[in-house]
Amino acid sequence: MLSFKQKLENYALLAVKIGVNIQPGQTLVVNADITSAELVRLVVRNAYEAGAQLVKVNYSDEVVTRTRYDLAPSESFLVPPKWQADELEDLAKNGAAFLNIISVDPDLLAGVDSERIANNQRTSGQAMAAYREMLMNNFASWSIVAFPSPSWAAKVFPEAPADQQVDLLWEAFFKAVRADQENPVEAWTLHLDGLKDRCTFLNDRKYRKLHYTAPGTDLTIELPEGHIWCQAGAVNGRGVPFLANIPTEEVFTAPLKTGVNGTVSSTKPLSYGGNIIDNFTLTLENGKVIDFTAEKGQETLAALLAMDEGASYLGEVALVPFHSPISESGILYYTTLYDENASCHLALGAAYAFTLQDGIKMTKEELSAKGMNQSLTHVDFMMGSPEMNIDGITDNGNAEPIFRNGNWA
């Protein structure tokens, strides 16, 4: 068995080599919480050893974040962070890569006025729109990995002794990202090849619609003409491959904005805006959410759907088998980075331009005309289960099984 130190070294290596895939002479921007400094330092070393010209680290602090929400004047949440957006846009335009190391407390903003959270997300989304568009179009390399904080580990393993919770979360992470293997880079290469094979199969079939059925779900999703099934492994605007998130188990594409009809029920809690939304159901008609309920987080869900016009439409449809490593671990992580890789999921908000043929060459207006949703937000929610069946509907109306009982048919 590998030691903790070796697994952590492997993790940092994967973030640099497989995640952002830093190139000689390139700048790397690392955004991380102060709790993850141990991993950040290893990432910085690996990046410089790979030839990075500069590694710029931006630290955040969840205590500071919460204090702001509790004590700052309401007007401060209406001020767009233009200075931050301008810096990120400039770095992206000059070829930088971006690594986010999340270390989340799922309940960080519990009890905070939902209007303050919504205002901050809206103004931030508006300021960051150009930067996020560059990332969503794969103009620049970007990746996300995680670092366990004590509050997060306590949420995931509440029954474990407090002094063991972080260690348990580390072990779960290392297994999910294959950092516990002797050659993790090779392991990821083989895994991504398997996801590419799934994409090839679906792209060859060119299904017109997908029909989902499961307890609480009966949903039909039309796919736009020229849609492309992708996996998280991508290529940036300079032809360099990267992996947008570690771990990943999904293949995904974009739905036709106005072609979604029926009802879908969540199967895992969604951590959004520092609050939990749980046991919720959405009813969609011609693509738009026309009704919703949530046992927990109703106000937070309402704020999400009201973010802008596109927030109440779907921008992503993703397939993940129930028999996948993260799902079979039986662990609920309370973060999309992990939970979306244990379940089929959909996303409210913006569609990825690269999931449409020639999409990255199109303007926003051209993408909209092709049925690709536009929004300031993109929020995945989990709706897969062991009871889920999915049929692919061909142009002639024939139904072919894609998933049966939660797994590939």
Secondary structure per residue as TSV (DSSP state, phi and psi in degrees):
chain	resnum	aa	ss	phi	psi
A	1	M	-	360.0	143.3
A	2	L	-	-76.5	149.4
A	3	S	-	-75.1	162.9
A	4	F	H	-56.5	-43.1
A	5	K	H	-59.3	-42.6
A	6	Q	H	-68.9	-38.4
A	7	K	H	-63.7	-40.8
A	8	L	H	-66.1	-39.5
A	9	E	H	-61.0	-43.5
A	10	N	H	-60.9	-41.0
A	11	Y	H	-61.1	-47.2
A	12	A	H	-63.0	-40.6
A	13	L	H	-61.5	-43.1
A	14	L	H	-62.8	-41.2
A	15	A	I	-60.2	-38.8
A	16	V	I	-84.0	-44.3
A	17	K	I	-85.3	-42.0
A	18	I	I	-96.5	-39.7
A	19	G	I	-67.1	-87.6
A	20	V	I	-79.5	-19.3
A	21	N	-	51.2	61.6
A	22	I	-	-60.3	141.4
A	23	Q	-	-111.4	154.0
A	24	P	T	-55.1	133.3
A	25	G	T	83.6	0.2
A	26	Q	-	-90.6	152.4
A	27	T	E	-93.5	137.8
A	28	L	E	-115.7	128.5
A	29	V	E	-105.4	122.6
A	30	V	E	-111.7	120.3
A	31	N	E	-107.2	122.3
A	32	A	E	-153.8	155.2
A	33	D	E	-78.8	152.5
A	34	I	G	-62.5	-22.4
A	35	T	G	-66.1	-20.1
A	36	S	G	-97.7	19.8
A	37	A	H	-56.6	-36.1
A	38	E	H	-58.9	-44.6
A	39	L	H	-72.7	-38.4
A	40	V	H	-56.8	-43.9
A	41	R	H	-63.7	-37.3
A	42	L	H	-68.7	-38.8
A	43	V	H	-62.3	-44.6
A	44	V	H	-59.1	-46.2
A	45	R	H	-62.1	-46.1
A	46	N	H	-62.4	-37.6
A	47	A	H	-66.4	-43.9
A	48	Y	H	-66.4	-37.2
A	49	E	H	-65.6	-26.5
A	50	A	T	-83.7	-3.1
A	51	G	T	106.1	10.2
A	52	A	-	-58.3	142.1
A	53	Q	S	-79.4	-39.6
A	54	L	E	-151.8	137.4
A	55	V	E	-115.4	115.2
A	56	K	E	-104.4	119.2
A	57	V	E	-106.1	125.9
A	58	N	E	-112.3	111.2
A	59	Y	E	-93.5	143.2
A	60	S	E	-121.5	171.7
A	61	D	-	-144.0	117.8
A	62	E	H	-64.1	-30.6
A	63	V	H	-65.1	-42.2
A	64	V	H	-64.3	-41.4
A	65	T	H	-60.0	-48.0
A	66	R	H	-63.8	-39.8
A	67	T	H	-60.7	-39.2
A	68	R	H	-62.0	-46.5
A	69	Y	H	-63.1	-31.7
A	70	D	H	-78.7	-36.2
A	71	L	H	-118.5	-21.1
A	72	A	S	-68.7	150.9
A	73	P	-	-65.1	148.8
A	74	S	G	-57.8	-32.3
A	75	E	G	-63.5	-25.5
A	76	S	G	-66.8	-21.9
A	77	F	G	-84.3	0.0
A	78	L	G	-105.3	1.7
A	79	V	S	-96.6	114.3
A	80	P	-	-65.7	138.0
A	81	P	-	-78.6	64.7
A	82	K	H	-61.9	-37.4
A	83	W	H	-58.9	-40.6
A	84	Q	H	-71.2	-41.6
A	85	A	H	-63.6	-42.2
A	86	D	H	-61.5	-41.3
A	87	E	H	-63.9	-46.5
A	88	L	H	-65.1	-41.1
A	89	E	H	-60.9	-44.2
A	90	D	H	-63.4	-42.8
A	91	L	H	-62.8	-43.7
A	92	A	H	-63.7	-43.1
A	93	K	H	-62.8	-26.7
A	94	N	T	-98.5	18.5
A	95	G	T	90.4	11.9
A	96	A	-	-69.3	156.6
A	97	A	E	-109.2	155.7
A	98	F	E	-129.7	125.1
A	99	L	E	-119.9	122.0
A	100	N	E	-104.1	125.3
A	101	I	E	-108.5	103.1
A	102	I	E	-87.9	142.9
A	103	S	-	-144.1	79.8
A	104	V	-	-97.7	141.5
A	105	D	-	-98.4	108.6
A	106	P	T	-58.5	-23.2
A	107	D	T	-108.2	22.0
A	108	L	T	-53.3	-42.5
A	109	L	T	-107.3	20.2
A	110	A	T	-58.5	130.9
A	111	G	T	90.0	-9.0
A	112	V	S	-77.0	142.6
A	113	D	-	-53.4	122.2
A	114	S	H	-61.8	-26.2
A	115	E	H	-68.8	-37.3
A	116	R	H	-64.0	-42.8
A	117	I	H	-64.3	-46.9
A	118	A	H	-63.0	-41.6
A	119	N	H	-63.5	-42.0
A	120	N	H	-66.0	-40.9
A	121	Q	H	-67.6	-36.5
A	122	R	H	-68.7	-48.5
A	123	T	H	-66.8	-37.9
A	124	S	H	-65.6	-43.0
A	125	G	H	-61.1	-39.6
A	126	Q	H	-66.3	-43.7
A	127	A	H	-66.7	-37.7
A	128	M	T	-90.0	5.9
A	129	A	H	-56.6	-45.9
A	130	A	H	-67.3	-41.6
A	131	Y	H	-63.8	-46.7
A	132	R	H	-65.5	-33.3
A	133	E	H	-64.4	-38.2
A	134	M	H	-63.0	-39.6
A	135	L	H	-70.8	-42.9
A	136	M	H	-67.8	-21.6
A	137	N	T	-94.1	4.6
A	138	N	T	60.8	28.7
A	139	F	S	-63.3	-39.9
A	140	A	S	-121.0	156.7
A	141	S	-	-77.5	139.9
A	142	W	E	-152.5	154.1
A	143	S	E	-156.2	158.9
A	144	I	E	-130.3	132.0
A	145	V	E	-132.4	175.3
A	146	A	E	-127.3	156.1
A	147	F	-	-134.8	127.9
A	148	P	-	-75.6	124.1
A	149	S	-	-96.4	158.6
A	150	P	H	-57.6	-40.7
A	151	S	H	-67.7	-37.8
A	152	W	H	-67.4	-46.6
A	153	A	H	-61.8	-36.7
A	154	A	H	-66.4	-33.0
A	155	K	H	-70.4	-39.0
A	156	V	H	-77.2	-38.3
A	157	F	-	-123.3	65.4
A	158	P	T	-67.0	-23.3
A	159	E	T	-87.2	-13.3
A	160	A	S	-80.2	153.5
A	161	P	-	-56.9	142.7
A	162	A	T	-56.2	-34.9
A	163	D	T	-79.0	-1.4
A	164	Q	T	-112.6	-10.7
A	165	Q	H	-62.4	-47.2
A	166	V	H	-64.3	-41.3
A	167	D	H	-61.2	-39.8
A	168	L	H	-63.7	-40.8
A	169	L	H	-69.0	-37.0
A	170	W	H	-59.1	-47.2
A	171	E	H	-62.9	-37.9
A	172	A	H	-64.8	-42.1
A	173	F	H	-61.7	-51.1
A	174	F	H	-57.8	-39.0
A	175	K	H	-69.3	-43.7
A	176	A	H	-65.1	-32.8
A	177	V	T	-99.1	4.8
A	178	R	T	66.6	21.2
A	179	A	T	-75.0	-9.7
A	180	D	T	-88.7	6.7
A	181	Q	S	-101.3	154.3
A	182	E	S	-61.1	-39.4
A	183	N	-	-125.8	80.1
A	184	P	H	-65.6	-31.4
A	185	V	H	-64.6	-44.2
A	186	E	H	-64.2	-40.5
A	187	A	H	-60.2	-40.6
A	188	W	H	-69.6	-35.4
A	189	T	H	-60.9	-44.0
A	190	L	H	-66.4	-41.2
A	191	H	H	-63.5	-45.2
A	192	L	H	-65.3	-33.0
A	193	D	H	-60.8	-39.2
A	194	G	H	-65.3	-40.2
A	195	L	H	-66.0	-36.4
A	196	K	H	-63.3	-37.3
A	197	D	H	-62.5	-40.5
A	198	R	H	-61.7	-43.3
A	199	C	H	-62.3	-42.8
A	200	T	H	-60.0	-44.2
A	201	F	H	-59.3	-49.7
A	202	L	H	-67.4	-38.4
A	203	N	H	-66.7	-33.2
A	204	D	H	-69.1	-33.7
A	205	R	H	-74.5	-31.7
A	206	K	T	51.9	52.9
A	207	Y	-	-62.3	142.7
A	208	R	S	-83.9	-35.5
A	209	K	E	-142.2	162.1
A	210	L	E	-121.8	137.1
A	211	H	E	-119.4	118.2
A	212	Y	E	-103.0	133.0
A	213	T	E	-135.7	135.0
A	214	A	E	-169.7	167.0
A	215	P	T	-53.4	121.0
A	216	G	T	82.1	0.6
A	217	T	E	-133.4	127.4
A	218	D	E	-147.5	96.6
A	219	L	E	-135.2	134.9
A	220	T	E	-114.5	127.5
A	221	I	E	-120.1	115.6
A	222	E	E	-82.3	142.4
A	223	L	-	-105.7	140.3
A	224	P	-	-69.2	152.3
A	225	E	T	-62.6	131.1
A	226	G	T	86.5	11.9
A	227	H	B	-65.3	152.6
A	228	I	-	-128.5	127.4
A	229	W	-	-79.7	130.0
A	230	C	B	-127.6	169.5
A	231	Q	-	-128.3	173.7
A	232	A	S	-66.2	-18.7
A	233	G	E	-71.0	124.0
A	234	A	E	-136.3	179.6
A	235	V	E	-128.7	130.0
A	236	N	-	-80.5	-179.2
A	237	G	T	-64.3	-12.9
A	238	R	T	-105.2	10.2
A	239	G	S	82.7	15.7
A	240	V	-	-99.8	127.4
A	241	P	E	-72.1	150.4
A	242	F	E	-154.2	169.9
A	243	L	E	-123.3	117.0
A	244	A	S	-67.8	-29.5
A	245	N	B	-151.2	142.7
A	246	I	S	-125.3	113.4
A	247	P	S	-88.1	174.3
A	248	T	-	-152.4	139.2
A	249	E	-	-134.5	6.1
A	250	E	-	-101.6	156.7
A	251	V	E	-122.4	144.1
A	252	F	E	-150.1	161.1
A	253	T	E	-150.5	-171.2
A	254	A	-	-106.8	142.8
A	255	P	-	-84.1	161.5
A	256	L	-	-71.9	125.2
A	257	K	T	-50.5	-45.2
A	258	T	T	-98.9	14.2
A	259	G	-	-112.0	27.5
A	260	V	E	-114.6	126.3
A	261	N	E	-141.5	138.0
A	262	G	E	125.7	-158.2
A	263	T	E	-127.1	140.4
A	264	V	E	-134.5	137.9
A	265	S	E	-116.2	139.8
A	266	S	-	-70.8	153.0
A	267	T	S	-121.9	-5.1
A	268	K	S	-142.6	152.8
A	269	P	-	-62.3	148.8
A	270	L	E	-112.9	121.6
A	271	S	E	-91.1	113.5
A	272	Y	E	-139.2	129.2
A	273	G	T	60.4	33.4
A	274	G	T	74.4	13.5
A	275	N	E	-133.9	158.1
A	276	I	E	-99.8	130.9
A	277	I	E	-110.8	126.9
A	278	D	E	-140.4	150.7
A	279	N	E	49.7	60.2
A	280	F	E	-114.6	155.2
A	281	T	E	-131.1	135.6
A	282	L	E	-116.7	137.8
A	283	T	E	-113.2	125.7
A	284	L	E	-118.6	142.7
A	285	E	E	-136.7	123.0
A	286	N	T	51.1	39.3
A	287	G	T	93.7	-24.0
A	288	K	E	-97.6	142.1
A	289	V	E	-71.5	115.1
A	290	I	E	-105.2	-11.5
A	291	D	E	-157.8	150.4
A	292	F	E	-157.4	152.4
A	293	T	E	-140.7	151.9
A	294	A	E	-147.6	131.5
A	295	E	E	-69.0	-30.8
A	296	K	E	-138.0	134.7
A	297	G	-	83.2	29.7
A	298	Q	H	-58.3	-44.3
A	299	E	H	-65.8	-39.1
A	300	T	H	-65.0	-41.9
A	301	L	H	-64.1	-41.3
A	302	A	H	-61.2	-40.9
A	303	A	H	-65.9	-38.7
A	304	L	H	-62.2	-48.1
A	305	L	H	-66.1	-23.4
A	306	A	T	-95.4	6.6
A	307	M	S	-54.4	-47.4
A	308	D	S	-163.3	-177.3
A	309	E	G	-60.1	-38.0
A	310	G	G	-79.0	-12.7
A	311	A	G	-69.9	-17.7
A	312	S	G	-97.8	12.4
A	313	Y	S	-120.1	164.0
A	314	L	E	-91.2	148.7
A	315	G	E	-126.1	-5.1
A	316	E	E	-153.5	143.2
A	317	V	E	-127.9	125.3
A	318	A	E	-130.1	139.8
A	319	L	E	-110.7	125.7
A	320	V	-	-138.3	123.8
A	321	P	-	-71.6	149.4
A	322	F	S	-63.7	-34.5
A	323	H	S	-84.2	71.1
A	324	S	S	-130.8	156.6
A	325	P	H	-54.5	-43.8
A	326	I	H	-70.3	-40.1
A	327	S	H	-62.8	-46.5
A	328	E	H	-70.9	-14.0
A	329	S	T	-69.1	-22.5
A	330	G	T	73.1	11.9
A	331	I	-	-96.5	132.3
A	332	L	-	-97.3	117.2
A	333	Y	-	-92.9	-15.9
A	334	Y	S	61.0	28.8
A	335	T	S	-147.7	140.4
A	336	T	H	-60.9	-35.3
A	337	L	H	-51.0	-40.2
A	338	Y	H	-97.4	-47.0
A	339	D	H	-64.7	-29.8
A	340	E	G	-68.7	-19.2
A	341	N	G	-94.8	13.5
A	342	A	G	-118.3	4.3
A	343	S	S	-161.9	143.5
A	344	C	-	-54.4	143.2
A	345	H	E	-148.0	164.5
A	346	L	E	-125.4	165.3
A	347	A	E	-129.8	134.1
A	348	L	E	-83.7	134.9
A	349	G	E	112.0	-149.4
A	350	A	-	-66.0	143.7
A	351	A	-	-91.1	151.1
A	352	Y	-	-81.1	125.1
A	353	A	G	-60.1	-32.5
A	354	F	G	-72.5	-6.9
A	355	T	G	-87.3	11.4
A	356	L	B	-127.1	137.6
A	357	Q	T	-54.9	124.7
A	358	D	T	63.1	16.7
A	359	G	G	-62.1	-36.2
A	360	I	G	-70.5	-11.2
A	361	K	G	-94.4	-4.6
A	362	M	S	-93.9	153.8
A	363	T	-	-78.5	169.1
A	364	K	H	-58.1	-39.8
A	365	E	H	-65.4	-40.0
A	366	E	H	-68.2	-39.0
A	367	L	H	-64.6	-42.3
A	368	S	H	-61.7	-40.1
A	369	A	H	-63.9	-26.1
A	370	K	T	-86.9	-1.0
A	371	G	T	93.3	18.2
A	372	M	-	-92.7	124.9
A	373	N	-	-70.4	143.3
A	374	Q	-	-117.5	135.5
A	375	S	-	-164.6	161.2
A	376	L	S	-78.5	-13.7
A	377	T	-	-121.5	162.8
A	378	H	E	-153.1	105.2
A	379	V	E	-126.6	115.7
A	380	D	E	-79.9	141.5
A	381	F	E	-135.1	146.1
A	382	M	E	-91.6	133.3
A	383	M	-	-140.5	7.6
A	384	G	-	-83.7	158.1
A	385	S	-	-159.3	167.4
A	386	P	T	-65.5	-13.6
A	387	E	T	-97.0	1.5
A	388	M	-	-79.7	132.9
A	389	N	E	-115.4	140.4
A	390	I	E	-131.7	128.4
A	391	D	E	-110.7	140.5
A	392	G	E	-93.9	127.9
A	393	I	E	-101.0	122.0
A	394	T	-	-82.0	173.8
A	395	D	T	-58.7	-32.6
A	396	N	T	-88.8	6.8
A	397	G	S	91.3	-0.4
A	398	N	-	-72.6	143.3
A	399	A	E	-103.6	127.8
A	400	E	E	-121.3	136.1
A	401	P	E	-70.4	128.5
A	402	I	E	-106.4	-47.9
A	403	F	E	-122.9	140.6
A	404	R	E	-134.3	128.5
A	405	N	T	51.5	43.6
A	406	G	T	83.8	0.7
A	407	N	E	-133.0	164.5
A	408	W	E	-57.1	132.6
A	409	A	-	-85.6	360.0
